[in-house]
Amino acid sequence: MTDLLAALLLGIIEGITEFLPISSTGHLLIAQHWLGARSDLFNISIQAGAILAVVVIYWKRLWGLAVGFTQRDNLDYLLKLGLAFGITGALGIAVKKAGFTLPDHVTPIAWALVLGGVWMIAAEHFAAKRAAALGERSEITWTVATLVGIAQVVAGVFPGTSRSAATIFVALLAGTTSRAAATEFAFLVGIPTMFAASGYELMGVLGTPAAAQEDWSALAVAFVASAVTAFIAVKWLLRYIQSHRFTAFAIYRLVFGVALLWLMPAGS
């Protein structure tokens, strides 16, 4: 398999899994177990490609927030996005400075997929009970924004957790019972988060030997593939959640995680 084809496949995998609650980082690391490991810059950059798809999909909402930022509701929403992003950025830098690196073994990711699937089933149950008790609530509270910011870091620290699953369910459990509103906030806060992460990695690479070693053609192919497939996946997901719960994704995680634990040799 050529390197460009491998990059294309990785981009497609990232685009499909970034916003579905099944963990894009986990799937990428598993795929790289067979397709070859990639740099942190590659992995984060193709995540930014997927985020670009969200910018396109939500461009009207983003434009409305930008031009109407003086309106009370828009300003309140922007400040809450800023809080979630600020918490993620501060904690993310602290984790990076601490020297944390993502695991390169399949086993811990498989366990994260399994445990995350169990957590999603439980969270789905309690979120439904909370929605029944509170009714339809679309408001993003300061508590929700804070917890979403923390959830993004937790998902980044433990591959297999899923950033979208963590942030959406945290919002649902914390009082934003509207799935559409919780999903929108989770996706929008991911825009500055992933673009900032990509920029941070890029600044650390430019002008260093790592920049010369990076296959920029492969990265570009993966970036475009990620953006295109993410656009399709998000469009589908937004329709899906209008009439379905996330249970099917939890079952997928359980089956996939158990299969990996069963098939992979110990220590892989």
Secondary structure in CASP SS format (residue, H / E / C, confidence):
PFRMAT SS
TARGET T0000
AUTHOR 0000-0000-0000
METHOD secondary structure of the structure
MODEL  1
M C 1.00
T C 1.00
D H 1.00
L H 1.00
L H 1.00
A H 1.00
A H 1.00
L H 1.00
L H 1.00
L H 1.00
G H 1.00
I H 1.00
I H 1.00
E H 1.00
G H 1.00
I H 1.00
T H 1.00
E C 1.00
F C 1.00
L C 1.00
P C 1.00
I C 1.00
S C 1.00
S H 1.00
T H 1.00
G H 1.00
H H 1.00
L H 1.00
L H 1.00
I H 1.00
A H 1.00
Q H 1.00
H H 1.00
W H 1.00
L H 1.00
G C 1.00
A C 1.00
R C 1.00
S C 1.00
D H 1.00
L H 1.00
F H 1.00
N H 1.00
I H 1.00
S H 1.00
I H 1.00
Q H 1.00
A H 1.00
G H 1.00
A H 1.00
I H 1.00
L H 1.00
A H 1.00
V H 1.00
V H 1.00
V H 1.00
I H 1.00
Y C 1.00
W H 1.00
K H 1.00
R H 1.00
L H 1.00
W H 1.00
G H 1.00
L H 1.00
A H 1.00
V H 1.00
G C 1.00
F C 1.00
T C 1.00
Q C 1.00
R H 1.00
D H 1.00
N H 1.00
L H 1.00
D H 1.00
Y H 1.00
L H 1.00
L H 1.00
K H 1.00
L H 1.00
G H 1.00
L H 1.00
A H 1.00
F H 1.00
G H 1.00
I H 1.00
T H 1.00
G H 1.00
A H 1.00
L H 1.00
G H 1.00
I H 1.00
A H 1.00
V H 1.00
K H 1.00
K H 1.00
A C 1.00
G C 1.00
F C 1.00
T C 1.00
L C 1.00
P C 1.00
D C 1.00
H C 1.00
V H 1.00
T H 1.00
P H 1.00
I H 1.00
A H 1.00
W H 1.00
A H 1.00
L H 1.00
V H 1.00
L H 1.00
G H 1.00
G H 1.00
V H 1.00
W H 1.00
M H 1.00
I H 1.00
A H 1.00
A H 1.00
E H 1.00
H H 1.00
F H 1.00
A H 1.00
A H 1.00
K H 1.00
R H 1.00
A H 1.00
A H 1.00
A H 1.00
L H 1.00
G C 1.00
E C 1.00
R C 1.00
S C 1.00
E C 1.00
I C 1.00
T C 1.00
W H 1.00
T H 1.00
V H 1.00
A H 1.00
T H 1.00
L H 1.00
V H 1.00
G H 1.00
I H 1.00
A H 1.00
Q H 1.00
V H 1.00
V H 1.00
A H 1.00
G H 1.00
V H 1.00
F C 1.00
P C 1.00
G C 1.00
T C 1.00
S C 1.00
R H 1.00
S H 1.00
A H 1.00
A H 1.00
T H 1.00
I H 1.00
F H 1.00
V H 1.00
A H 1.00
L H 1.00
L H 1.00
A C 1.00
G C 1.00
T C 1.00
T C 1.00
S C 1.00
R H 1.00
A H 1.00
A H 1.00
A H 1.00
T H 1.00
E H 1.00
F H 1.00
A H 1.00
F H 1.00
L H 1.00
V H 1.00
G H 1.00
I H 1.00
P H 1.00
T H 1.00
M H 1.00
F H 1.00
A H 1.00
A H 1.00
S H 1.00
G H 1.00
Y H 1.00
E H 1.00
L H 1.00
M H 1.00
G H 1.00
V H 1.00
L C 1.00
G C 1.00
T C 1.00
P H 1.00
A H 1.00
A H 1.00
A H 1.00
Q H 1.00
E C 1.00
D C 1.00
W H 1.00
S H 1.00
A H 1.00
L H 1.00
A H 1.00
V H 1.00
A H 1.00
F H 1.00
V H 1.00
A H 1.00
S H 1.00
A H 1.00
V H 1.00
T H 1.00
A H 1.00
F H 1.00
I H 1.00
A H 1.00
V H 1.00
K H 1.00
W H 1.00
L H 1.00
L H 1.00
R H 1.00
Y H 1.00
I C 1.00
Q C 1.00
S C 1.00
H C 1.00
R C 1.00
F C 1.00
T H 1.00
A H 1.00
F H 1.00
A H 1.00
I H 1.00
Y H 1.00
R H 1.00
L H 1.00
V H 1.00
F H 1.00
G H 1.00
V H 1.00
A H 1.00
L H 1.00
L H 1.00
W H 1.00
L H 1.00
M C 1.00
P C 1.00
A C 1.00
G C 1.00
S C 1.00
END
